Each structure stands twice: as C-alpha cells, then as structure tokens.
Amino acid sequence: MRILHLIYAYSPADFVTGPPHQVHRLTRELRAAGSDVRVITTNGNGPQVLDVPAGRWIEHEGVPVYYGRRIPRTGNFSWDAWRAVVREAGSADLIHVTGIFSLFNLAAAAASRRCAVPVVVSPRGMLDPDALIFSPRKKALYFRLGGSRALAEAAAFHVTSEMERAHVAALLPGARIEIVPNGAALPSDDDLRRWTSVPAAAPTVLFLGRIHPKKNVIPLVRAWASVVPRYPDAKLVLAGPDDHGHRAEVERTIAALGVARSVRLSGFVGGEELSRLLATSVCLILPSLTENFGNVVVEALAHRVPVIASTGTPWGGLREHDCGWWVEPNVDALARAIDEALSLEPATRAAKGERGRRWMTEAFSWPALAGRMADFYRDVVARRGPRVSGG
C-alpha cells in the first residue's frame, strides 16, 4: 500500500513541533511495518526556511520527503509542492493530509477527483470552534475558494481525541471519523537518571509551546503572580517561539505584575536541553483555551513529570490516572493547581510522575498506534473501491 502524506511543515522543522514531528514519527513507524509512505511538504519553518535540499526527493531519517520551496510571505504556499502532488497522486493508494487551510487540502481534493484516490484529513484541532475564531476572514476565504468542498469530499477524518471527533462531527455530520492518538517516545531510565543527576536550581513550572493567544499564556502569568509570593524560590519558564508578536504582550503583563524575577521567557528549547528541563521540572502546564491533543503532555509524562492541563485539552485522564490536574483555563483554577503542584512532597510528586509514565507506556506506544493507522488506511481504501490511474 502506497501512502502519500501531505503536511505544511515537517521534521526537522521546529517552529511548530507538534504535527510535523508526530507525522514524522508515524511515517517512520509505518515504513518499518512495511507500508510505502512518502511525504510532500514545504521547506517552511515558521518565519525561517529549513536548510534542506528543496525541489527534489531526499531521504530524511529513513523517510522519502519532498521539500517544496515556500514562496516568501505566503504562509506555506509552494508551487513545487503542488506540482509534486500532481505527479505523485496517480501512484498513491491513499492521500493523508495533515492540517486545514493550506494548499495541500485543495491539491489533495483535486487529485482525488482526477485519480479517484481517497483522502484522509487530520484537522489537528483546526476545526475546533475556539480555533476558528482566529484569522476568521482568511479562513472564510479559504472555504469559499474550495476548502468546504475539499472537506465534504474527504473519504475519512483522523482525529487524536474524542473532543476533536465531536468538533468534526458537528461541522460534518455523517463523516467517517477514526480516533488514533499521537504516540509517546519514552526516554530510557538511564537518560532520565542522567538528566536528573543535577537538580534544577529552583523549583520550576514549565510551559512548553508557542507564545500565542490560543495558548492562554497571559492568564497563566496572572495565576503565577498570585502564587509565587508563597514560593519565593520558584520559577515559571515559558519555553517556545513567539507567534504573531504575542510575546511582547506577555512581556508587558509580566512587567506590570512585577514578576519578572520569577518568570523566564526562554524562546525555543530543543534536544538535550529540553529533555533536561522537562525531567527536572516540578510540573508541566498546558493552560490552552483549546488543543486537539497536546503533544507536550505526552512528552512530560514520558519524562515522569506531572502535568497541569486545562479542560480545553482532551486530558481528563490526568485525573483518572492520578498523574496531574485537569482544570478550567481561568486564573483562579490555574493558580490553585500550580499551588498544589509546588506544595507536594517530592515522593508524592515522583509517584504521580511514575503513574504518568506507566500510562504512556501502556496506551501510547508508537508501534501499536501505527498499526491502528495502517488498519484504518486499508479499510478506507477497501471501502472506496476500484480507482483509475492518474493523468
């Protein structure tokens, strides 16, 4: 079975680390299991471009990838990538598009009509009503230019949580929807011991993600300001790139509340530095207004770190598995959870982290999830019936 994956950005892109890196791990696992998977993407990486050969097929960590040249100041538009979709669609058994509001959704829909190849769409939270309020004019234009038709013609949708399934079903009644969560890459016990061998200089609450209004960072800072007087040595680390200039507003809030000494905006953090920061934090906090999944939750729990997540995320299991807090995304609820996390005895905190890691091991292993995705693909292709060759 030949699968063509289309995504706006792809590993090693690190401006947005969620879908690009999750799709890369999925494609690697699918190829290891015998599927012929190829990826068409752009060389975009937020405001920068990747230092990769563009406009031709290369291999990236075992996966054939075509990085189309992004046209400057167009978001993630690439004529290279569009032409690659046209060339490759005829030999694919299925096209899987990650994200909405991109050229890839329109290109995949056009290829489906021409070649009768089924299309699976992963919205990745972009059909959440709370997400649709951002840039509404651009999104309305996209729907008018063919986006609505592209969604209506999709053979099926892949979502990562029950919450996201409900969002898609509300917008597209009767659509076929399959839930396959993202997977967890668990560090070894040896790595965890190495990263925690030198304790953090101060008790650290870690936010990891883009500095964007959707992530609810300003209410998090306000919550922190109400808690930190009781923990004068504690630090809040906001680790992630600025998105659409929101960092400046966050900085003004930090200054106005007088908490600059206890809050650090670190910018993007990755690799070994990120693993050490995660492993030595008191907890990770994800206060987002909305998330279709929240990969940082998986990362933190895999590192044995408890998590505070908002009810705008699909992580109610934090309560069920007693490895964190699931709270409303408002200042008071966030402050109460942070206060409780900082006040825990080390042994109690470690037990929460261990339960979280065990949960990730049992329910979010990559080989098992890739197998579920492959079964889903096969069923979509079988239901679609015979197809014609592309022109």
C-alpha positions in Angstrom: 0.0 0.0 0.0 1.4 3.4 -1.0 0.5 6.3 1.2 1.2 9.9 0.3 1.4 12.2 3.3 0.9 15.9 2.8 1.8 18.5 5.5 2.6 22.2 5.6 5.9 21.7 7.5 7.9 18.6 8.5 10.8 17.5 10.6 13.4 18.9 11.2 11.1 22.0 11.4 10.9 23.1 15.0 8.9 26.4 15.0 5.8 24.2 15.5 6.9 20.9 16.9 3.6 19.1 17.3 2.2 17.8 14.0 5.5 18.0 12.0 7.3 15.7 14.4 4.3 13.5 15.2 3.7 12.9 11.5 7.4 12.1 11.0 7.4 9.5 13.8 4.2 8.0 12.4 5.7 7.7 8.8 8.8 6.1 10.2 6.8 3.5 12.1 4.6 2.8 9.1 7.6 2.3 6.9 9.2 0.0 9.5 5.9 -2.0 9.4 6.1 -2.4 5.6 4.0 0.5 4.2 5.3 2.5 1.3 5.0 6.0 2.8 6.2 9.3 1.2 5.9 12.8 2.4 5.3 16.1 0.4 5.8 19.2 2.4 7.4 22.7 2.2 10.8 23.9 3.4 9.0 26.4 5.8 9.9 26.6 9.4 7.8 29.5 10.8 9.4 32.7 9.7 12.5 30.8 8.5 13.2 28.1 5.9 14.8 24.8 6.6 18.4 24.1 5.5 17.4 21.1 3.4 17.7 20.4 -0.4 14.4 21.7 -1.8 12.6 20.9 -5.0 13.6 17.2 -5.2 13.2 14.0 -3.3 15.6 13.2 -0.4 15.6 10.8 2.5 15.1 12.2 6.0 15.8 9.6 8.7 14.5 6.8 6.6 11.5 8.6 5.0 11.4 9.8 1.4 10.5 13.5 1.6 9.9 16.2 -1.0 10.5 19.7 0.5 8.9 22.2 -1.9 10.3 25.7 -1.9 8.0 28.0 0.0 7.1 31.3 -1.7 8.1 34.1 0.6 5.4 35.9 2.5 2.7 33.4 1.5 2.5 31.3 4.7 3.3 27.8 3.5 2.5 28.1 -0.2 4.8 26.2 -2.6 4.2 25.6 -6.3 7.0 23.0 -6.1 4.9 21.1 -3.6 1.7 21.5 -5.6 3.3 20.0 -8.7 4.8 17.1 -6.7 1.3 16.2 -5.5 0.0 16.3 -9.1 2.9 13.9 -10.2 2.6 11.5 -7.3 -1.1 11.2 -6.7 -1.7 8.8 -9.5 0.5 6.2 -8.0 -0.8 6.5 -4.4 -3.4 4.2 -2.9 -4.4 6.9 -0.3 -3.5 10.5 0.5 -3.3 11.7 4.1 -3.4 15.4 4.6 -2.4 17.0 8.0 -3.9 20.3 8.8 -6.6 22.6 7.2 -6.4 25.9 5.4 -3.4 25.0 3.2 -2.7 24.4 -0.4 -2.4 20.7 0.4 -6.1 20.3 1.2 -7.0 21.8 -2.2 -4.3 19.8 -4.0 -5.4 16.6 -2.4 -9.1 17.2 -3.3 -8.2 17.9 -6.9 -6.1 14.8 -7.1 -8.9 12.7 -5.6 -11.3 13.9 -8.3 -8.8 13.2 -11.0 -7.4 9.9 -9.9 -10.2 8.5 -7.6 -7.7 8.2 -4.8 -9.2 8.5 -1.3 -8.2 11.4 1.0 -7.9 11.2 4.8 -7.8 14.5 6.6 -6.2 15.2 10.1 -7.6 18.6 11.2 -5.2 18.8 14.1 -7.6 21.0 16.1 -8.2 23.5 13.3 -11.9 22.8 13.2 -12.3 23.5 16.9 -14.9 26.4 17.2 -12.4 28.2 19.5 -9.7 27.8 16.9 -11.9 29.1 14.1 -12.2 32.5 15.7 -8.5 33.3 14.9 -8.0 34.9 11.5 -11.7 34.5 10.5 -11.5 36.4 7.2 -8.7 34.3 5.9 -10.5 31.1 6.9 -13.8 32.2 5.3 -11.9 33.0 2.1 -10.3 29.6 2.1 -13.7 27.9 2.5 -15.1 29.9 -0.4 -12.2 29.0 -2.6 -12.8 25.3 -2.4 -12.0 24.4 1.2 -15.6 23.5 2.1 -15.8 21.2 -0.9 -12.5 19.6 -0.1 -13.7 18.7 3.4 -17.0 17.4 2.2 -15.3 15.1 -0.4 -12.8 13.6 2.1 -13.2 9.9 2.4 -12.5 10.0 6.2 -11.1 12.0 9.0 -8.4 11.1 11.5 -8.5 12.8 14.9 -6.5 12.3 18.1 -9.1 12.6 20.8 -12.9 12.3 21.5 -13.1 16.0 21.9 -11.7 16.5 18.3 -14.1 13.9 17.0 -17.0 15.9 18.4 -15.8 19.0 16.7 -15.5 17.4 13.3 -18.9 15.6 13.6 -20.6 18.9 14.5 -19.3 20.5 11.3 -19.6 17.5 9.0 -22.5 15.3 10.1 -22.1 11.7 8.8 -18.4 11.9 8.2 -16.3 8.9 8.9 -14.0 9.7 11.8 -11.3 7.5 13.3 -9.6 8.2 16.6 -5.9 7.4 16.7 -3.9 9.4 19.3 -0.4 10.6 19.0 2.3 8.4 20.4 4.9 8.7 23.1 8.6 8.5 22.6 9.8 7.3 26.1 13.3 8.1 27.2 15.3 5.4 28.8 15.7 5.1 32.5 19.4 5.8 32.0 18.7 9.0 30.2 16.3 10.1 32.9 18.8 9.4 35.6 21.4 11.4 33.6 19.1 14.4 33.1 18.1 14.5 36.8 21.5 13.9 38.3 21.9 17.6 38.6 18.8 19.1 40.3 17.2 22.2 39.0 18.5 25.4 40.5 14.9 26.3 41.6 11.5 24.6 41.6 10.3 25.1 38.0 6.9 25.1 36.5 7.3 24.7 32.7 5.1 25.9 29.9 6.2 24.5 26.6 4.7 25.8 23.3 4.2 28.7 21.0 3.6 32.1 22.6 0.2 32.6 21.1 -3.2 33.8 22.4 -4.7 30.3 22.0 -2.1 29.0 24.5 -3.6 31.3 27.2 -0.2 32.4 28.4 -1.3 35.8 29.9 -3.9 34.1 32.3 -1.1 31.7 33.2 1.2 34.6 34.1 -1.6 36.2 36.2 -2.1 32.9 38.0 1.6 32.7 38.7 1.7 36.2 40.1 -0.9 35.2 42.7 1.0 32.0 43.7 4.7 32.9 43.6 4.8 35.1 46.8 4.3 31.8 48.8 7.2 30.2 46.8 9.9 32.9 46.5 12.5 30.5 45.0 10.2 29.1 42.3 10.4 29.9 38.6 8.0 29.8 35.7 9.7 29.0 32.4 7.9 29.9 29.2 9.7 27.9 26.6 8.6 28.4 23.0 8.8 30.7 20.0 6.9 34.0 19.6 3.9 33.6 17.3 2.4 36.7 15.7 4.1 39.1 18.1 2.2 37.9 21.2 5.4 37.7 23.2 5.5 41.5 23.6 2.1 41.5 25.2 3.2 38.7 27.6 6.3 40.7 28.5 4.2 43.7 29.3 2.0 41.7 31.6 5.0 40.2 33.4 6.4 43.7 34.0 3.1 45.1 35.1 2.6 42.3 37.6 6.1 42.7 39.0 7.1 39.0 38.4 10.0 39.5 36.0 12.5 37.9 38.5 10.5 34.7 38.7 9.4 34.3 35.0 11.8 33.4 32.2 10.9 33.6 28.5 13.5 31.2 27.1 12.4 31.1 23.5 12.7 27.8 21.6 14.3 25.0 23.6 15.1 21.6 22.0 17.1 18.4 22.1 19.1 17.5 25.2 18.4 20.9 26.8 14.7 20.4 26.6 14.8 16.9 28.0 16.8 18.1 31.0 14.5 21.0 31.5 11.4 18.7 31.3 12.9 16.0 33.6 13.8 18.4 36.3 10.6 20.5 36.4 8.1 20.3 39.2 5.3 20.0 36.6 4.4 21.0 33.0 1.5 23.3 32.5 -0.7 23.5 29.4 -3.3 26.2 30.0 -4.6 26.4 26.4 -8.0 27.6 25.5 -8.2 24.7 23.0 -6.0 21.8 22.0 -6.9 18.8 19.8 -4.2 16.7 21.6 -1.3 18.4 23.3 1.9 16.6 22.5 3.7 18.3 25.3 1.6 16.4 27.8 2.8 13.1 26.4 6.4 14.4 26.5 6.2 15.4 30.1 4.5 12.2 31.3 7.1 10.2 29.4 9.7 12.0 31.4 7.9 11.2 34.7 6.7 14.8 35.2 3.2 15.5 36.4 1.0 17.8 34.2 -1.5 20.6 34.7 -3.7 20.7 31.7 -6.8 22.8 31.0 -10.3 21.5 30.2 -9.7 23.0 26.8 -7.5 20.0 26.2 -8.5 16.3 25.9 -6.5 15.2 29.0 -9.2 14.3 31.6 -7.2 11.1 32.0 -4.8 13.0 34.2 -7.3 12.7 37.0 -8.2 9.1 36.2 -4.6 8.1 36.3 -3.7 10.4 39.2 -0.7 11.9 37.4 -1.8 15.6 37.2 -4.6 18.1 37.2 -7.3 18.9 34.7 -8.7 22.4 35.4 -10.6 25.2 33.9 -8.4 27.6 31.8 -9.0 30.6 34.1 -6.7 32.4 36.5 -8.1 31.0 39.8 -8.2 27.4 38.7 -4.7 27.5 37.2 -3.4 29.2 40.4 -4.9 26.5 42.6 -3.3 23.7 40.6 0.1 25.4 40.5 -0.1 26.0 44.3 -0.9 22.3 44.8 1.9 21.1 42.5 4.5 23.3 44.2 3.4 22.2 47.7 3.6 18.4 47.0 6.2 16.4 48.9 8.9 15.1 46.5 7.9 11.5 47.0 4.3 12.2 46.2 5.3 14.2 43.1 7.6 11.4 41.9 4.7 8.8 42.3 2.5 11.0 40.1 5.2 11.1 37.5 5.7 7.4 37.6 2.0 6.7 37.1 2.0 9.1 34.1 5.0 7.3 32.5 3.3 3.9 33.0 0.2 5.3 31.3 2.2 6.5 28.3 3.9 3.1 28.1 0.7 1.1 28.1 -1.6 3.3 25.9 0.6 5.4 23.6 3.3 3.1 22.2 4.2 4.1 18.6 4.3 0.6 17.0 0.8 -0.2 18.2 -0.6 3.2 17.1 1.0 2.9 13.7 -0.6 -0.5 13.3 -4.0 1.0 14.1 -3.4 3.7 11.5 -2.4 1.2 8.9 -5.6 -0.8 9.5 -7.6 2.4 9.1 -5.9 3.1 5.8 -6.6 -0.3 4.5 -10.3 -0.1 5.4 -10.6 3.4 3.8 -9.1 2.1 0.6 -11.2 -1.1 0.6 -14.4 0.9 1.1 -13.5 3.4 -1.7 -13.5 0.6 -4.3 -11.7 0.5 -7.7 -9.8 3.6 -8.8 -8.4 4.9 -12.1 -4.8 5.9 -12.9 -3.9 9.5 -12.7 -3.2 11.6 -15.7 
